Every structure is written in structure tokens, then in C-alpha cells.
Amino acid sequence: MKMLTVMSFIFLPLSFVAGIFAMNTTDTPFVGYAHDFAYLVGTMIIAGVTLIIFFKIRKWF
């Protein structure tokens, strides 16, 4: 149960960011700039790795 909680806590912020940028709005940040997809994916990878490292340090994962 603890592992399921940790995994959901890791993927919840990533799903939130993906959901924000999946909306069809005219004022979505970064959209339309050069390499916008790379910036978004890079940000999501950094956030995921940061959460995994945090959980490893706390010995929850």
C-alpha cells in the first residue's frame, strides 16, 4: 500500500502538468515557442526524478 501511495504521489503532479498543457487555450505558456515540447518533457522528467530522489532519501521507496 505504501508503494502504491508513493507511485501515485510521483505521477499526480506529472499528470497535472500534462492536463494543463492538453487544454486548448490561447494563453497556454510555452506553446508556440521553439523546442516547447522538449522544455515541457524536460520539466516533467526533472520533477519526477526529484520526487523519486526525495522518496529514496526518506526511505519510502
Secondary structure by P-SEA (a helix, b strand, c coil): caaaaaaaaaaaaaaaaaaaaaccccccccccccaaaaaaaaaaaaaaaaaaaaaaaaccc
